[in-house]
Amino acid sequence: MDAAEADTNAAHFDPQSDDVFGRIAVRYDRLCDAFSLFAHRIWKDRIAGHIAREKGALALDVASGTGDIPVRLLRNDGGPQRILVTDISAQMLAQAKKKLKGATRVEFRTLDAHALDLPDASVDTYSISFGMKICDRARVMSEAMRVLKPGGIFYCLEAARIPFEPLHQAYLLYMDWCLPTIARIATGGDASAYNYLLRGVHDFPPQRDFARELEAIGFENVTFKNLTLGIVAIHRGVKPANLPASTAHH
């Protein structure tokens, strides 16, 4: 990973050098419950509800992990006709397949968010939840712009910054204690399992800064909604309807 990529990868994570998520795949859901005191379930319900209200036939969920967003999309009335569930980790995707066994609207593919093996302008909605902090944001956003159809919708659920600074600093202190302690117990001392996530929580840009990054890539009507005081936020952007696929950022 070069210096420029590290600047936009909040966690400084390189999946080619550390298969941490493959190692913790079977425990990942329990770790999420413990880290967030079960709040991640509420946050994922919210973003899935937003996605389900969008028009379009094909929803792409990137860095799907164990499939929490697709599971919730299938619970919603309406929603996309097809859901493409993707992750770079085959082990995480295996867990998603177990959760979604028998679902007829779902397709699974092992894909890297930085270089999606998908045609230009081929999906109606794009979502990534808690994956952006461990990726090179610029490359991931460019790929999202490329694969979305003109007028397509981008969603990101990610760590954010509590607007009241003393409370945000108190939250970071809690996370500095909570993440290593719980992860060390749950993973038998696998330091990678929490170091990347902790760096990402600390270093992911504030909501307005991330919104500006989305606008710089070319997304329009960019908005964000804080959840749980701003611990996390949902960002939404629209690919311009008059933007041909060939002119999207690469």
C-alpha positions in Angstrom: 0.0 0.0 0.0 1.5 3.3 -1.1 1.3 6.6 0.9 -1.4 8.1 -1.2 -3.7 5.0 -0.7 -3.0 5.0 3.0 -4.2 8.6 3.2 -7.7 7.5 2.1 -7.7 4.1 3.9 -8.6 5.1 7.4 -7.7 1.7 8.8 -4.5 1.2 6.8 -5.8 -2.2 5.9 -4.4 -4.4 3.1 -6.4 -7.6 2.5 -3.6 -9.1 0.4 -1.3 -9.1 3.4 -3.7 -10.0 6.2 -6.7 -12.3 5.9 -8.1 -11.2 9.3 -11.7 -11.2 8.2 -11.4 -14.7 6.9 -10.0 -15.8 10.3 -12.8 -14.2 12.3 -15.7 -14.9 9.8 -17.5 -17.4 12.1 -17.3 -15.0 15.1 -17.9 -11.8 13.2 -21.6 -11.4 14.1 -20.9 -11.9 17.8 -18.1 -9.5 17.7 -20.3 -6.8 16.1 -22.9 -7.4 18.8 -20.3 -7.0 21.5 -18.5 -4.0 20.0 -21.7 -2.0 19.4 -23.9 -3.3 22.3 -26.2 -4.6 19.6 -26.7 -1.1 18.1 -25.3 -2.3 14.7 -28.6 -4.2 14.2 -30.6 -1.0 14.4 -28.2 0.9 12.1 -28.4 -1.8 9.5 -32.2 -1.9 9.7 -32.1 1.8 8.9 -30.0 1.7 5.8 -31.8 -1.4 4.5 -35.1 0.5 4.9 -33.7 3.4 2.8 -32.4 1.1 0.1 -35.7 -0.8 -0.1 -37.5 2.4 -0.9 -35.4 3.1 -3.9 -36.5 2.3 -7.4 -34.5 -0.1 -9.5 -34.1 -3.8 -10.3 -30.6 -4.6 -9.1 -29.1 -3.7 -5.7 -25.3 -4.3 -5.3 -24.1 -4.7 -1.7 -20.3 -4.4 -1.5 -18.2 -5.7 1.4 -21.4 -7.6 2.4 -19.6 -9.6 5.1 -22.0 -12.1 6.6 -24.9 -10.7 4.7 -26.7 -8.5 7.2 -27.9 -5.9 4.7 -29.2 -8.4 2.1 -31.0 -10.3 4.9 -32.7 -7.1 5.9 -33.5 -6.1 2.3 -35.4 -9.4 1.9 -37.4 -8.6 5.0 -38.7 -5.3 3.5 -41.7 -5.1 1.4 -40.9 -4.3 -2.2 -37.2 -3.5 -2.6 -35.0 -4.6 -5.4 -35.9 -7.5 -7.7 -32.3 -8.8 -7.4 -29.6 -8.4 -4.9 -25.9 -9.0 -5.7 -24.1 -10.0 -2.5 -20.3 -9.5 -2.7 -17.2 -9.6 -0.5 -13.5 -10.1 -1.0 -13.4 -12.7 1.7 -14.7 -16.1 0.6 -15.1 -17.1 4.3 -17.3 -14.1 5.1 -19.3 -14.8 2.0 -19.8 -18.4 3.1 -21.4 -17.1 6.2 -23.7 -14.9 4.2 -24.7 -17.9 2.0 -25.8 -19.7 5.2 -28.0 -16.8 6.3 -29.5 -16.4 2.8 -29.9 -20.1 2.0 -32.9 -20.6 -0.3 -33.3 -16.9 -1.2 -34.2 -16.7 -4.8 -33.5 -13.0 -5.5 -29.9 -13.2 -4.4 -26.7 -13.9 -6.2 -23.2 -14.2 -4.6 -19.9 -13.2 -6.0 -16.4 -12.8 -4.5 -15.5 -9.3 -5.6 -13.0 -6.6 -4.5 -14.6 -3.3 -3.8 -11.6 -1.5 -5.4 -11.9 -3.3 -8.7 -15.4 -4.7 -9.3 -15.7 -7.2 -12.1 -19.0 -5.7 -13.2 -20.0 -3.8 -16.4 -20.2 0.0 -16.4 -23.7 1.4 -15.5 -25.1 -2.0 -14.5 -26.6 -1.5 -11.1 -29.4 0.6 -9.7 -28.3 1.0 -6.1 -24.9 0.5 -4.5 -24.4 0.0 -0.7 -21.4 -0.5 1.6 -21.8 -0.8 5.3 -18.8 -0.6 7.7 -16.5 -1.5 4.8 -15.4 1.9 3.7 -13.1 2.5 6.7 -10.9 -0.5 5.7 -10.7 0.4 2.0 -9.1 3.1 -0.1 -12.1 5.4 -0.3 -11.2 7.1 -3.5 -10.9 3.9 -5.4 -14.1 2.4 -3.9 -16.1 5.6 -4.6 -14.8 5.7 -8.2 -15.9 2.1 -8.7 -19.3 2.8 -7.3 -19.7 5.7 -9.7 -18.6 3.5 -12.6 -21.0 0.6 -12.0 -24.0 2.7 -11.1 -26.5 3.5 -13.8 -27.1 7.2 -14.5 -29.5 8.3 -11.8 -28.4 5.4 -9.6 -28.1 5.7 -5.8 -25.1 5.3 -3.6 -25.4 4.4 0.1 -22.7 4.1 2.8 -23.1 3.3 6.5 -20.0 4.1 8.3 -18.3 5.3 11.5 -18.8 9.0 12.0 -18.0 11.8 14.4 -20.3 12.9 17.2 -20.8 16.6 16.7 -20.4 17.4 20.4 -16.6 17.0 20.7 -16.3 16.1 24.4 -18.8 13.3 23.9 -16.9 12.1 20.8 -13.7 12.0 22.7 -15.4 10.0 25.5 -16.7 7.6 22.9 -13.2 7.1 21.5 -11.9 6.4 24.9 -14.5 3.8 25.4 -13.7 2.2 22.0 -10.0 2.3 22.8 -10.8 0.1 25.8 -13.7 -1.9 24.5 -12.5 -3.0 21.1 -9.1 -4.5 22.2 -10.5 -6.1 25.3 -13.4 -7.8 23.7 -11.6 -8.8 20.5 -8.6 -10.2 22.4 -10.9 -12.4 24.4 -13.0 -13.5 21.4 -10.1 -14.1 19.0 -7.5 -15.6 21.3 -5.2 -12.6 21.0 -5.5 -11.9 17.3 -4.4 -8.3 17.3 -5.4 -7.6 13.7 -9.0 -8.3 14.5 -9.3 -5.0 16.4 -6.4 -2.9 15.3 -7.9 -2.2 11.8 -11.3 -1.4 13.1 -10.0 0.8 15.9 -7.9 2.8 13.4 -10.9 3.2 11.2 -13.1 4.5 13.9 -10.4 7.1 14.9 -9.4 8.2 11.4 -12.5 8.0 9.2 -13.3 11.5 8.1 -16.1 13.5 9.7 -19.5 13.5 7.9 -19.2 16.7 6.0 -15.6 15.9 4.9 -16.8 12.5 3.5 -19.7 14.2 1.8 -17.3 16.5 0.1 -15.2 13.5 -1.1 -18.4 12.0 -2.6 -19.1 15.3 -4.4 -15.5 15.5 -5.7 -16.0 12.0 -7.3 -19.0 13.4 -9.0 -22.0 12.4 -6.9 -24.9 14.9 -6.7 -27.5 15.6 -4.0 -25.2 14.2 -1.3 -26.7 14.0 2.1 -26.0 12.3 5.4 -28.0 11.3 8.4 -26.5 10.8 11.8 -27.6 7.8 13.9 -27.1 7.4 17.6 -25.9 10.9 18.2 -23.5 10.6 15.2 -21.5 7.5 16.2 -22.3 6.4 12.7 -23.9 8.0 9.7 -25.7 7.0 6.5 -24.4 8.9 3.4 -26.5 9.0 0.2 -25.5 10.3 -3.2 -26.9 10.2 -6.8 -24.9 9.5 -9.9 -25.9 12.3 -12.4 -28.6 11.2 -14.7 -26.8 12.8 -17.7 -23.4 11.3 -17.0 -22.4 8.6 -19.5 -20.7 5.6 -18.0 -17.5 6.3 -20.1 -17.0 9.6 -18.3 -17.2 8.3 -14.8 -14.0 8.4 -12.7 -11.7 5.4 -13.0 
